[in-house]
Amino acid sequence: MTARRTDHLTGNEAAECPTARPAPVRLARRLSTTTAWTALGTVAYLVCQGMFGGYPQVHSALLTTLGMVAIALTGGITWIVDERRPHDDE
């Protein structure tokens, strides 16, 4: 894989180009993004399994239901956005 030339980019174009950032910054950003998505996925899995549903004093059944609704809405919104994008194979 060859590196993209970024010396012709100026101002905002260079800032938007992901290869214009130094390698340690890209690595740190990728690592923090991966860690955040992994944590969010783990919480979503635990909500789906009802892990937080056994504490009636803090209304955890309601929190579990709200978590499931949030997961379903996120999936639905993602599906709608993906369907609205033009696809190369169509």
Secondary structure, DSSP 8 states (H G I E B T S, - for coil): ------TT--THHHHH-GGGS-HHHHHHHHHHHHHHHHHHHHHHHHHHTTTT-S-GGGTHHHHHHHHHHHHHHHHHHHHHHHHHS--TT-
